[in-house]
Amino acid sequence: MAEPLRPRSAVLDMAPYSPPTAGRAGKLRLDFNENTIGCSPRVIEFLRQQLSSGGLSIYPEYGEARQELSAFFGVQPKELLLTNGTDEAIQVVINTYVDDGDEVLLLKPSYAMYRFYAEVAAARIRELAYRPENLEFPLEELLAAIRPETRAVIVANPNNPTGTAVSLDGIEQILQQAPATAVMIDEAYYEFSGITALGLLPRYPNLFVSRTFSKVYGMAAMRLGCVFSRADNIACLHKAQSPYSVNALAALAAREAVRDRDYIARYVEEALAARDLLYGELERLGIPHYPSAANFVLARFGQRAIEVRDRLREAGVLVRDRSYELPGCVRITVGSREQVRRLVTLLEEIW
Ligand SMILES: Cc1ncc(COP(=O)(O)O)c(C=O)c1O
């Protein structure tokens, strides 16, 4: 028998990452911070109209999507790269700027894919903790931790799973402290926080901002994201990206998704009202929780975290256990007030 092939050490050393994505259909999915109602019906209608066998037989072209999306986001087409979800944006930024053994500075806990792609790239990862007492962004600690050799810093703003955010002023301080570092601000939940670093792009050549169609736009299955930076940086990212990684249907869907601004505005309004309702109900039930700038709330069930998650699942409601990184904590996505009421009725029985 031949010896099994040995993967690169970087891959061998990685812990497997397998989010619990199986068996979610038909349940109330408050576990992945998706849009819990679904995308705009106009997106589905547009795809129906545009779908043709001729269209499917050709490799995707991104010109129109790039034009329309850059106008929507208020940047030049050359300052935007479409990506296969934010995940590919992270991958491409790391692959473009980080060599084996280079330092990547991350926060923890945060979105798992930063570490994932940094590990695949064999980067040297340094992690700073969110402040344990209130899970606030550790700005001073981060500023002190940035070194000339730091090649990349990746910040989710607001952060998943803590829900906490850093101010625009804080982001500028990071950019000034790290002029030779790729600073990536992942704005997957921007629509709920209203804080964006996009306006800083003209002033900071080391800034990368990402957005996604997986959250408020309700298109997680499409896998579409965007990364914004100066045109010369985007040209470099483009070189490191495979040419057709975004599928044509995703690019089409996004064009209609941004046209239906009312749908998005209404969803955000509902989710924010639902978040307020959830805060109040958690308060009433005596369940500690953290204020959030996103469409999810981190609640502390203590020793009973896993039990609560499991009992909710038995009743058809999915939430995400985070106790392996934040003891006793469960992350709850908010969508509509009606969904919050359904969750709370169950919590009243369980808690
Ligand atoms: C901070 C953050 N960034 C990005 C993503 C995923 O983005 P995408 O689906 O665009 O790859 C998530 C999803 O949970 C997230 O929490």
The ligand as an SDF file (V2000), in Angstrom:
LIG
                    3D

 16 16  0  0  0  0  0  0  0  0999 V2000
  -18.6130   39.0070    9.8370 C   0  0  0  0  0  0  0  0  0  0  0  0
  -19.0610   38.1350    8.7110 C   0  0  0  0  0  0  0  0  0  0  0  0
  -18.5190   38.2840    7.5050 N   0  0  0  0  0  0  0  0  0  0  0  0
  -18.8940   37.5290    6.4710 C   0  0  0  0  0  0  0  0  0  0  0  0
  -19.8460   36.5350    6.6180 C   0  0  0  0  0  0  0  0  0  0  0  0
  -20.2460   35.6340    5.4900 C   0  0  0  0  0  0  0  0  0  0  0  0
  -20.2970   36.2850    4.3410 O   0  0  0  0  0  0  0  0  0  0  0  0
  -20.5040   35.5770    2.9460 P   0  0  0  0  0  0  0  0  0  0  0  0
  -21.7160   34.7360    3.0040 O   0  0  0  0  0  0  0  0  0  0  0  0
  -20.6350   36.7980    2.0940 O   0  0  0  0  0  0  0  0  0  0  0  0
  -19.2640   34.7990    2.6050 O   0  0  0  0  0  0  0  0  0  0  0  0
  -20.4250   36.3270    7.8460 C   0  0  0  0  0  0  0  0  0  0  0  0
  -21.4260   35.2580    8.0060 C   0  0  0  0  0  0  0  0  0  0  0  0
  -21.7930   34.8160    9.0220 O   0  0  0  0  0  0  0  0  0  0  0  0
  -20.0180   37.1430    8.9170 C   0  0  0  0  0  0  0  0  0  0  0  0
  -20.5550   36.9790   10.1290 O   0  0  0  0  0  0  0  0  0  0  0  0
  1  2  1  0
  2  3  1  0
  2 15  2  0
  3  4  2  0
  4  5  1  0
  5  6  1  0
  5 12  2  0
  6  7  1  0
  7  8  1  0
  8  9  2  0
  8 10  1  0
  8 11  1  0
 12 13  1  0
 12 15  1  0
 13 14  2  0
 15 16  1  0
M  END
$$$$
